């Protein structure tokens, strides 16, 4: 059980020491005005194929095929052929209505949206290898935080006795909830140079995380209120916003948006996102996978 102090801190947006990730020299980077961002001309959006699951919500391109994570029952991961969507491998995952997937060279990372976790899974069986709390969705401790301060009156005659909390000292239990537009966890996932990038919708931010220590090294503020997929193009990070119907290209060194791709009102809504051999792939959670040349 999460303590009352941690729960109230989570609701109020106040950091609670000892819970979740730590931040090392992580300063938020503000986005420029959307009207000043250059627009890239691209090929038209085409529907490549129907997804094998009814609610695709995350994509990751690999040399072996295209990974799709589905948000419907079973939270299934599929590896499919780029040409026609033929399923090459599939399995259920122990995630809660997931919204993002990536591959770190050995295993999959999946954004478990409604348990506020980033879950690392075996890429053949789906077995869980580790679970980590999503920064910005569950509170995290900053490396620069001062130590917990103890009252100088503690243990003295003025201090009143009080019962020990039943969950004192216990690890944080897994949190789950029904789908909600108010509290949401990880969405887009991307792996680059030994770091995991993840999107927290509730925080409207993208976090760069060192996965072994789970220390946050960079925070990028997203331009819209429905941040979703992530994709790598060289040293740049593309990010999709479902409500803005656009993909935004971040210079991660400078923390600024340098370019965007604008979809039309008639194009499918962007959820999962990935790039492979000059083609941008994205999925609409009505059950289709789309692509366009960039």
Rosetta silent file (secondary structure, phi, psi, omega in degrees, C-alpha in Angstrom):
SEQUENCE: XXXXXXXXXXXXXXXXXXXXXXXXXXXXXXXXXXXXXXXXXXXXXXXXXXXXXXXXXXXXXXXXXXXXXXXXXXXXXXXXXXXXXXXXXXXXXXXXXXXXXXXXXXXXXXXXXXXXXXXXXXXXXXXXXXXXXXXXXXXXXXXXXXXXXXXXXXXXXXXXXXXXXXXXXXXXXXXXXXXXXXXXXXXXXXXXXXXXXXXXXXXXXXXXXXXXXXXXXXXXXXXXXXXXXXXXXXXXXXXXXXXXXXXXXXXXXXXXXXXXXXXXXXXXXXXXXXXXXXXXXXXXXXXXXXXXXX
SCORE:     score description
SCORE:     0.000 S_00000001
   1 L     0.000  139.497  173.715    0.000    0.000    0.000 S_00000001
   2 L   -78.031  139.937 -177.919    1.167    3.510   -0.732 S_00000001
   3 L   -69.142  158.688  177.275    1.319    5.668    2.389 S_00000001
   4 H   -60.024  -39.492 -179.902   -1.126    8.522    2.935 S_00000001
   5 H   -62.904  -44.864  179.291    1.786   10.950    2.789 S_00000001
   6 H   -65.952  -40.298 -178.975    2.969    9.555   -0.555 S_00000001
   7 H   -64.381  -44.980  179.831   -0.576    9.436   -1.926 S_00000001
   8 H   -67.847  -36.082  176.623   -1.311   13.040   -0.950 S_00000001
   9 H   -64.252  -39.493  178.181    2.083   14.106   -2.275 S_00000001
  10 H   -62.030  -45.660 -177.953    1.300   12.348   -5.570 S_00000001
  11 H   -66.824  -34.720 -176.458   -2.048   14.105   -5.860 S_00000001
  12 H   -88.122   -8.818 -179.356   -0.573   17.496   -5.027 S_00000001
  13 L    78.499   25.867 -178.651    2.455   17.111   -7.270 S_00000001
  14 L  -102.686  129.686  179.392    4.914   17.340   -4.342 S_00000001
  15 L   -59.984  138.615  177.601    8.081   15.149   -4.472 S_00000001
  16 L  -116.946  120.769 -174.985    8.136   12.390   -1.882 S_00000001
  17 L   -60.822  139.703  172.619   11.582   11.193   -0.872 S_00000001
  18 L    87.751   -1.059 -177.595   12.443    7.583   -1.564 S_00000001
  19 L  -112.541  125.034  170.343    9.747    6.856   -4.151 S_00000001
  20 L    78.383 -147.425 -171.500   10.508    6.158   -7.799 S_00000001
  21 L   -83.932  161.591  173.052   13.232    7.718   -9.925 S_00000001
  22 E  -110.106  155.183 -179.211   15.898   10.265   -9.046 S_00000001
  23 E  -115.177  125.365  177.712   16.809   13.246  -11.185 S_00000001
  24 L  -110.644  113.103  178.284   20.441   14.180  -11.848 S_00000001
  25 L    50.439   43.093 -176.573   20.942   17.697  -13.210 S_00000001
  26 L  -101.085  105.093  177.819   17.558   17.483  -14.929 S_00000001
  27 L  -107.393  128.363  178.187   16.272   20.898  -15.931 S_00000001
  28 E   -59.554  142.325  178.603   12.992   21.129  -17.885 S_00000001
  29 E  -110.027  121.820 -177.642   13.371   22.487  -21.407 S_00000001
  30 L   -79.409  148.458  179.251   10.587   24.788  -22.614 S_00000001
  31 L   -89.352  150.319  177.019    9.153   24.501  -26.129 S_00000001
  32 L   -75.903  172.813  174.507    9.072   27.428  -28.565 S_00000001
  33 L   -59.033  136.389 -176.845    5.882   28.923  -29.941 S_00000001
  34 H   -64.823  -25.151 -177.207    4.249   26.387  -32.265 S_00000001
  35 H   -74.306  -15.683 -177.777    3.794   29.014  -34.963 S_00000001
  36 H   -96.419   -3.273 -175.320    7.570   29.478  -35.373 S_00000001
  37 L   -82.554  125.327  177.131    8.419   25.807  -35.974 S_00000001
  38 L   -60.610  143.287 -178.902    9.337   24.963  -39.599 S_00000001
  39 E  -102.518  127.835  177.877    7.010   22.381  -41.208 S_00000001
  40 L   -84.109  136.648  173.501    8.531   19.431  -43.065 S_00000001
  41 L   -84.568  133.944 -176.283    6.964   18.364  -46.340 S_00000001
  42 L  -133.359  174.734  170.493    6.326   14.618  -46.447 S_00000001
  43 L   -71.637  169.773 -179.839    4.605   11.977  -48.487 S_00000001
  44 L   -73.904  154.781  176.029    0.925   11.375  -47.932 S_00000001
  45 L   -75.724  131.609  174.100   -0.299    9.205  -45.093 S_00000001
  46 E  -128.134  146.650  174.969   -1.381    5.739  -46.190 S_00000001
  47 E   -80.749  116.388 -176.813   -2.913    2.903  -44.198 S_00000001
  48 E   -75.980  -45.090  179.448   -0.384    0.074  -44.445 S_00000001
  49 E  -172.386  166.004  172.783   -2.537   -2.675  -42.911 S_00000001
  50 E   -75.497  141.251  177.126   -4.964   -3.483  -40.137 S_00000001
  51 L   -69.895  148.474  176.746   -3.332   -4.170  -36.805 S_00000001
  52 L   -66.221  -22.205  174.580   -3.534   -7.769  -35.509 S_00000001
  53 L  -110.554  159.030 -173.798   -5.119   -6.385  -32.328 S_00000001
  54 L   -76.629  -13.315 -174.723   -8.108   -4.030  -32.164 S_00000001
  55 L  -140.233   68.243  179.026   -6.376   -1.211  -30.238 S_00000001
  56 E   -66.568  137.054 -175.108   -2.736   -0.657  -31.240 S_00000001
  57 E  -138.888    2.913  177.326   -1.126    2.001  -29.085 S_00000001
  58 E  -160.128  146.035 -179.103    2.636    1.720  -29.514 S_00000001
  59 E  -133.906  150.505  169.671    5.143    0.851  -32.262 S_00000001
  60 E  -149.179  121.501  177.625    8.848    0.031  -32.509 S_00000001
  61 E   -82.535  135.862  173.898   10.722   -0.700  -35.728 S_00000001
  62 E  -139.631  170.069  178.915   13.506   -3.324  -35.619 S_00000001
  63 L   -66.498  -21.919 -179.574   15.461   -5.320  -38.194 S_00000001
  64 L   -87.098  -13.359 -178.151   13.301   -8.344  -37.368 S_00000001
  65 E   147.098 -172.077 -177.143   10.003   -6.569  -37.958 S_00000001
  66 E  -102.938  121.461  176.151    7.606   -4.025  -36.497 S_00000001
  67 E   -84.870  137.863  176.186    6.598   -4.376  -32.850 S_00000001
  68 E  -128.237  130.973  170.756    3.040   -3.386  -31.915 S_00000001
  69 E  -107.006  133.487 -175.098    1.679   -3.153  -28.370 S_00000001
  70 E  -110.704  138.239 -173.556   -2.088   -3.429  -28.091 S_00000001
  71 L   -90.161   -3.596 -178.729   -4.139   -1.812  -25.325 S_00000001
  72 L   -81.017 -171.937 -175.619   -7.065   -4.241  -25.423 S_00000001
  73 L   -51.769  134.222 -178.420   -7.532   -7.399  -23.342 S_00000001
  74 L    90.466  -14.919  179.503   -4.312   -9.336  -22.736 S_00000001
  75 L    44.373   54.291 -170.646   -2.144   -6.288  -23.496 S_00000001
  76 E   -78.504  143.227  171.559   -0.597   -8.306  -26.312 S_00000001
  77 E  -103.909  136.156  179.356    2.688   -7.551  -28.056 S_00000001
  78 E  -125.486  137.597  166.763    2.984   -8.475  -31.731 S_00000001
  79 E  -105.868  120.083 -173.674    6.015   -8.638  -34.006 S_00000001
  80 E  -125.109  162.759  176.803    4.739   -8.236  -37.570 S_00000001
  81 L   -77.189  136.510  179.732    6.067   -8.076  -41.124 S_00000001
  82 L   -61.887  -32.038 -171.167    6.437   -4.548  -42.541 S_00000001
  83 L   -70.221  -43.877 -171.894    4.981   -5.572  -45.881 S_00000001
  84 L  -138.422    2.617 -179.922    1.573   -6.872  -44.867 S_00000001
  85 L    78.812   11.652  178.398    1.295   -6.974  -41.072 S_00000001
  86 L   -60.847  132.120 -177.182    1.642  -10.770  -40.922 S_00000001
  87 E   -74.923  122.958  177.401    2.214  -11.808  -37.293 S_00000001
  88 E   -96.403  -27.728 -179.267    5.674  -13.286  -36.743 S_00000001
  89 E  -162.905  148.213  175.862    5.405  -13.578  -32.952 S_00000001
  90 E  -157.633  154.713  176.609    2.923  -12.595  -30.257 S_00000001
  91 E  -165.801  157.471  173.795    2.341  -12.958  -26.535 S_00000001
  92 E   -78.208  152.796  177.310    0.393  -11.402  -23.686 S_00000001
  93 L  -122.511  150.974  178.646    2.198   -8.973  -21.373 S_00000001
  94 L   -88.589   67.424  177.185    1.711   -8.293  -17.678 S_00000001
  95 L  -131.048  166.611 -175.283    0.958   -4.614  -18.233 S_00000001
  96 L  -115.119  104.083 -179.058   -2.143   -2.499  -17.713 S_00000001
  97 L    45.041   65.347 -172.742   -3.570   -0.983  -20.926 S_00000001
  98 L   -69.628  156.039 -175.006   -0.095   -0.238  -22.348 S_00000001
  99 L  -136.492   16.865  178.269    0.649    2.696  -24.648 S_00000001
 100 L  -170.970  152.930 -179.094    4.243    2.391  -25.849 S_00000001
 101 E  -150.920  144.556  172.186    6.941   -0.134  -26.730 S_00000001
 102 E  -149.723  172.348 -176.656   10.659   -0.131  -27.598 S_00000001
 103 E  -128.226  127.540 -176.083   13.548   -2.589  -27.891 S_00000001
 104 L   -97.309   12.526 -178.087   16.870   -2.139  -26.069 S_00000001
 105 L    99.779  -20.479  178.682   18.758   -4.729  -28.104 S_00000001
 106 L  -129.843  -37.205 -173.966   17.933   -7.557  -25.701 S_00000001
 107 E  -142.328  168.788  178.638   14.467   -6.956  -24.286 S_00000001
 108 E   -94.782  143.312  166.514   11.314   -4.911  -24.741 S_00000001
 109 E  -109.520  130.503 -177.054   10.333   -1.881  -22.673 S_00000001
 110 E  -124.895  133.644  175.740    6.571   -1.344  -22.460 S_00000001
 111 E   -82.496  106.843  179.079    4.740    1.672  -21.063 S_00000001
 112 E   -87.624   91.580 -164.816    2.155    0.250  -18.654 S_00000001
 113 H   -61.623  -43.291 -173.208   -0.083    3.305  -18.687 S_00000001
 114 H  -103.368   19.317  161.920   -2.553    2.524  -15.952 S_00000001
 115 H  -124.470    8.834  173.721   -0.140    0.998  -13.459 S_00000001
 116 L    57.229   43.674 -176.572    2.312    3.945  -13.863 S_00000001
 117 E  -131.607  155.931  162.571    5.202    1.664  -14.794 S_00000001
 118 E  -109.304  118.606 -170.869    7.820    1.057  -17.432 S_00000001
 119 E  -112.130  125.715  177.172    8.031   -2.713  -17.707 S_00000001
 120 E   -95.039  127.743 -173.099   10.992   -4.597  -19.246 S_00000001
 121 E  -127.295  150.888  170.205    9.957   -7.897  -20.820 S_00000001
 122 E   -61.459  130.281 -173.998   11.583  -10.871  -22.509 S_00000001
 123 L   -78.851   -3.731  178.164   11.205  -10.302  -26.266 S_00000001
 124 L  -106.693  -40.381 -175.286   10.429  -13.976  -26.939 S_00000001
 125 L  -109.168  -21.244 -175.356    8.115  -14.960  -24.091 S_00000001
 126 L    85.734    0.214 -179.216    6.900  -11.655  -22.642 S_00000001
 127 L   -61.086  137.545 -178.588    8.082  -12.632  -19.151 S_00000001
 128 E   -71.608  129.087  176.974    8.614   -9.596  -16.913 S_00000001
 129 E   -99.487  -36.727  175.562   12.284   -8.855  -16.200 S_00000001
 130 E  -164.155  158.446  176.951   11.834   -5.684  -14.164 S_00000001
 131 E  -126.255  138.678  178.550    9.331   -2.963  -13.317 S_00000001
 132 E  -134.250  143.063  178.787   10.121    0.711  -12.817 S_00000001
 133 E   -73.025  138.264 -178.043    7.839    3.597  -11.766 S_00000001
 134 L   -75.415  117.967  177.284    7.146    6.151  -14.511 S_00000001
 135 E   -59.140  142.756  179.460    8.646    9.565  -13.627 S_00000001
 136 L    85.497  -14.881  177.871    6.078   12.335  -13.616 S_00000001
 137 L  -111.589  -38.084  166.904    3.271    9.859  -13.015 S_00000001
 138 E  -117.022  143.649 -173.256    4.537    8.458   -9.703 S_00000001
 139 L   -62.468  149.379 -179.993    6.668   10.765   -7.600 S_00000001
 140 L  -132.840  158.398 -179.000   10.435   10.548   -7.862 S_00000001
 141 E   -98.719  131.916  176.286   13.345   11.783   -5.748 S_00000001
 142 E   -82.175  143.575  179.114   15.804   14.333   -7.137 S_00000001
 143 L   -63.439  -24.370 -177.835   19.504   13.732   -6.610 S_00000001
 144 L   -91.456    3.013  178.851   19.798   17.319   -5.398 S_00000001
 145 L   -62.992  142.697  173.404   17.119   16.973   -2.702 S_00000001
 146 L   -70.671  159.966  177.748   18.279   17.745    0.838 S_00000001
 147 L   -64.646  157.321  177.787   18.189   14.866    3.335 S_00000001
 148 L   -60.932  128.449 -176.522   15.002   14.200    5.244 S_00000001
 149 L   -92.260  131.428  178.562   14.896   16.582    8.209 S_00000001
 150 L  -102.815  137.645 -178.936   14.065   15.218   11.655 S_00000001
 151 L   -61.458  136.661  176.319   12.519   17.462   14.266 S_00000001
 152 L   -67.308  -13.248  178.922   14.954   18.493   17.001 S_00000001
 153 L   -88.565   -9.657 -177.513   12.102   17.822   19.447 S_00000001
 154 L   -60.111  134.856  178.837   11.797   14.146   18.428 S_00000001
 155 L    82.600   -3.672 -179.787   12.372   11.812   21.344 S_00000001
 156 L   -97.178 -178.635 -176.117   12.089   14.628   23.879 S_00000001
 157 L   -67.570  -19.915 -179.510    9.408   15.424   26.478 S_00000001
 158 L   -84.179  -18.177 -176.734    7.467   17.648   24.038 S_00000001
 159 L   -78.511  126.830 -179.700    7.068   14.956   21.388 S_00000001
 160 L   -87.775  142.876  179.163    3.733   13.126   21.607 S_00000001
 161 L   -68.642  147.967  176.538    3.567    9.373   20.955 S_00000001
 162 L  -148.386  152.526 -177.880    1.890    8.201   17.754 S_00000001
 163 L   -70.884  150.859  175.952    1.278    4.812   16.154 S_00000001
 164 L   -77.350  134.170  178.731    3.601    3.535   13.460 S_00000001
 165 L   -61.425  137.726 -175.831    2.004    3.501   10.016 S_00000001
 166 L   -62.617  -24.115 -178.742    1.206   -0.089    8.949 S_00000001
 167 L  -101.824   12.068 -177.412    3.036    0.358    5.630 S_00000001
 168 L   -60.507  127.217  176.157    6.115    2.061    7.093 S_00000001
 169 L    83.577   -6.534 -179.437    9.265    0.764    5.448 S_00000001
 170 L   -84.101  149.632  177.140    7.429   -1.439    2.938 S_00000001
 171 L   -67.286  156.226  179.747    8.163   -1.117   -0.789 S_00000001
 172 L   -64.807  126.128  178.745    5.645    0.685   -2.946 S_00000001
 173 L   -78.472  163.103 -179.659    2.967   -1.718   -4.123 S_00000001
 174 L   -69.484  129.368  178.881    1.796   -1.802   -7.706 S_00000001
 175 L   -98.879  135.334  174.347   -0.835    0.834   -8.402 S_00000001
 176 L  -137.152  156.598  178.545   -3.566    0.192  -10.937 S_00000001
 177 L  -155.048  164.458  173.259   -6.688    2.062  -11.965 S_00000001
 178 L   -69.677  158.537  177.923   -9.408    2.088  -14.555 S_00000001
 179 L   -51.989  137.748 -175.075   -8.752    4.155  -17.709 S_00000001
 180 L  -148.570  146.708  172.880   -8.785    7.855  -16.898 S_00000001
 181 L   -91.340   -3.983 -177.739   -8.100   11.161  -18.623 S_00000001
 182 L   -95.683  -41.814 -178.323   -6.944   12.701  -15.341 S_00000001
 183 L  -124.329  114.556  179.744   -4.194   10.308  -14.206 S_00000001
 184 L  -139.143  150.191 -178.935   -2.121    8.519  -16.837 S_00000001
 185 L  -103.125 -140.285 -172.235    1.317    6.968  -16.918 S_00000001
 186 E   -63.602  140.947  171.021    3.840    6.065  -19.606 S_00000001
 187 E  -119.666 -105.140 -176.080    3.012    6.362  -23.284 S_00000001
 188 E   -56.844  146.457  176.343    5.793    6.571  -25.897 S_00000001
 189 E  -131.417  140.957  174.517    8.983    4.549  -25.371 S_00000001
 190 E  -152.628  147.307 -177.930   12.304    4.882  -27.198 S_00000001
 191 E  -120.243  130.573  176.432   15.825    3.532  -26.677 S_00000001
 192 E  -151.745  126.274  173.503   19.016    5.338  -27.688 S_00000001
 193 L    51.402   45.869  175.591   22.646    4.921  -26.625 S_00000001
 194 L    77.892   10.070  179.464   21.840    3.022  -23.449 S_00000001
 195 E  -121.576  144.642  174.492   19.103    5.403  -22.302 S_00000001
 196 E   -98.551  129.422  172.139   15.349    4.958  -22.147 S_00000001
 197 E  -105.586  133.537 -178.366   13.155    7.861  -23.241 S_00000001
 198 E  -141.288  146.470  179.637    9.584    7.765  -21.984 S_00000001
 199 E  -102.167  131.417  171.721    6.570   10.042  -22.188 S_00000001
 200 E  -109.614  114.443 -178.116    4.394   10.820  -19.173 S_00000001
 201 L   -65.947  -42.420 -179.077    1.033   12.183  -20.262 S_00000001
 202 L   -60.619  -36.233 -178.287    0.099   13.477  -16.815 S_00000001
 203 L   -87.897   -7.285 -175.604    3.370   15.430  -16.620 S_00000001
 204 L    49.835   46.789 -173.991    3.204   16.588  -20.285 S_00000001
 205 E  -145.875  158.439  172.369    6.885   15.705  -20.433 S_00000001
 206 E  -115.211  131.517 -176.660    9.445   13.366  -21.974 S_00000001
 207 E  -114.210  134.038  170.737   12.050   11.901  -19.627 S_00000001
 208 E   -98.256  123.686 -171.408   15.506   10.574  -20.492 S_00000001
 209 E  -124.698  134.102  167.807   16.391    7.856  -17.970 S_00000001
 210 E   -80.520  115.553 -165.170   19.552    5.924  -17.189 S_00000001
 211 L   -71.267  -28.468 -177.342   17.900    2.512  -16.777 S_00000001
 212 L   -71.804  -45.888  179.884   20.171    0.820  -14.227 S_00000001
 213 L   -89.085  -16.263 -174.561   19.995    3.560  -11.601 S_00000001
 214 L    58.279   40.811  175.824   16.643    4.901  -12.855 S_00000001
 215 E   -95.786  130.541  176.580   18.035    8.423  -12.651 S_00000001
 216 E   -81.085  127.176 -178.558   16.378   11.044  -14.878 S_00000001
 217 E  -105.892  -20.616 -179.412   18.973   13.017  -16.858 S_00000001
 218 E  -154.468  145.497  176.161   16.793   15.248  -19.014 S_00000001
 219 E  -127.004  125.306  175.085   13.206   16.495  -19.146 S_00000001
 220 E  -111.199  124.965  177.076   11.647   17.852  -22.346 S_00000001
 221 E   -77.679  133.316 -179.040    8.331   19.678  -22.038 S_00000001
 222 L   -84.976  153.047 -175.587    5.841   18.590  -24.686 S_00000001
 223 L   -78.974  -15.775 -175.989    3.977   21.189  -26.758 S_00000001
 224 L  -128.641 -175.956 -174.871    0.502   19.702  -26.281 S_00000001
 225 L   -99.619    4.233  178.813   -1.775   18.031  -23.768 S_00000001
 226 L  -136.461   61.678 -179.706   -1.813   14.546  -25.290 S_00000001
 227 E   -66.544  140.235 -175.946    1.796   13.467  -25.750 S_00000001
 228 E  -137.311 -110.285 -167.703    2.198    9.977  -27.149 S_00000001
 229 E   -69.510  160.007  177.647    4.711    8.175  -29.378 S_00000001
 230 E  -131.019  147.780  177.311    8.494    8.647  -29.646 S_00000001
 231 E  -152.930  145.663 -179.668   10.926    7.841  -32.469 S_00000001
 232 E   -97.894  135.128  170.336   14.636    8.359  -33.112 S_00000001
 233 E  -132.783   97.207 -175.012   15.997    9.947  -36.299 S_00000001
 234 L    63.809 -124.791  179.054   19.771   10.245  -35.965 S_00000001
 235 L   -92.326    5.077 -176.975   20.472   12.476  -32.982 S_00000001
 236 E  -103.019  154.675  178.946   16.923   13.832  -32.994 S_00000001
 237 E  -118.620  118.789  174.522   13.856   12.631  -31.137 S_00000001
 238 E   -89.743  143.818 -178.882   10.436   12.804  -32.790 S_00000001
 239 E  -137.119  133.778  179.971    7.385   13.035  -30.578 S_00000001
 240 E  -104.979  139.414  173.840    3.728   12.759  -31.573 S_00000001
 241 E  -117.245  121.899 -173.706    0.792   14.595  -30.014 S_00000001
 242 L   -66.843  -39.144 -177.287   -2.607   13.056  -30.731 S_00000001
 243 L   -77.800  -33.222  177.825   -4.678   16.219  -30.183 S_00000001
 244 L   -80.683   -8.951  179.970   -2.367   18.547  -32.108 S_00000001
 245 L    52.473   48.005 -175.530   -2.279   15.998  -34.990 S_00000001
 246 E  -151.116  157.243  172.905    1.433   16.625  -35.376 S_00000001
 247 E  -115.193  133.359 -174.625    4.895   15.145  -34.892 S_00000001
 248 E  -116.767  132.821 -177.453    7.563   17.374  -33.322 S_00000001
 249 E   -99.649  115.740 -179.452   11.319   16.964  -33.823 S_00000001
 250 E   -95.683  133.783  160.891   13.414   17.699  -30.729 S_00000001
 251 E   -83.353  104.634 -172.060   17.079   18.585  -30.696 S_00000001
 252 L   -71.006  -22.482  177.315   17.711   16.712  -27.458 S_00000001
 253 L   -70.601  -44.590 -178.984   21.031   18.488  -26.806 S_00000001
 254 L   -86.568  -19.898 -177.980   19.450   21.930  -26.910 S_00000001
 255 L    75.317   24.017 -176.668   16.052   20.789  -25.647 S_00000001
 256 E  -120.379  155.969  175.218   14.259   22.648  -28.432 S_00000001
 257 E   -89.073  126.738 -174.132   11.788   21.734  -31.174 S_00000001
 258 E  -112.289  -11.501 -175.847   13.350   22.353  -34.587 S_00000001
 259 E  -165.915  158.764  174.875   10.759   20.951  -37.005 S_00000001
 260 E  -145.754  159.361  171.212    7.294   19.443  -37.194 S_00000001
 261 E  -117.080  124.896 -177.069    5.096   17.332  -39.435 S_00000001
 262 E  -104.190  124.333  174.006    1.460   18.414  -39.514 S_00000001
 263 L   -84.763  162.640  176.131   -1.299   15.892  -40.201 S_00000001
 264 L   -93.758  167.859  178.544   -4.642   16.867  -41.691 S_00000001
 265 L   -64.976  -20.469 -178.524   -8.018   16.521  -40.015 S_00000001
 266 L   -89.551  -11.270 -179.709   -8.749   13.607  -42.348 S_00000001
 267 L   -76.723  150.532  174.783   -5.625   11.627  -41.386 S_00000001
 268 L   -56.193  151.861 -178.471   -5.816    8.851  -38.770 S_00000001
 269 L   -74.700  136.703 -177.005   -5.052    9.954  -35.191 S_00000001
 270 L   -82.723  125.326  172.134   -1.433    9.418  -34.100 S_00000001
 271 L  -119.445  -97.260  176.567   -0.777    7.091  -31.174 S_00000001
 272 L   -66.828  156.216 -174.157    2.316    4.864  -31.411 S_00000001
 273 E  -148.164  140.784  172.185    5.253    6.146  -33.490 S_00000001
 274 E  -160.502  163.251  179.713    8.480    4.774  -34.998 S_00000001
 275 E  -129.308  136.569  179.554   10.814    5.442  -37.957 S_00000001
 276 E  -147.428  120.211  175.421   12.448    2.865  -40.234 S_00000001
 277 L    50.646   48.571  175.840   14.504    3.456  -43.404 S_00000001
 278 L    78.540    7.480  177.730   13.086    6.896  -44.113 S_00000001
 279 E  -116.826  129.164  174.053    9.488    5.922  -43.405 S_00000001
 280 E   -90.215  125.899  177.747    7.511    7.199  -40.430 S_00000001
 281 E  -109.678  138.411  171.453    5.103    4.591  -39.068 S_00000001
 282 E  -146.942  163.361 -178.978    2.279    5.363  -36.668 S_00000001
 283 E  -124.105  149.283  172.251   -0.873    3.646  -35.445 S_00000001
 284 E  -108.107  133.029 -172.732   -4.408    4.798  -34.782 S_00000001
 285 L   -74.025    9.147  169.016   -6.040    2.952  -31.890 S_00000001
 286 L   -79.407  -11.019  173.913   -9.115    2.162  -33.989 S_00000001
 287 L   121.382   25.957  179.671   -7.003   -0.713  -35.344 S_00000001
 288 E  -129.688  153.219  174.660   -4.801    0.465  -38.210 S_00000001
 289 E  -114.253  129.749 -174.074   -1.088    0.980  -38.852 S_00000001
 290 E  -116.688  163.563  177.269   -0.109    3.913  -41.086 S_00000001
 291 E  -151.021  155.863  171.373    3.068    5.040  -42.847 S_00000001
 292 E  -156.828  146.659  177.997    4.465    7.988  -44.797 S_00000001
 293 E   -74.295  136.816  178.731    7.795    8.849  -46.359 S_00000001
 294 L  -122.952    0.000    0.000    9.726   11.574  -44.575 S_00000001
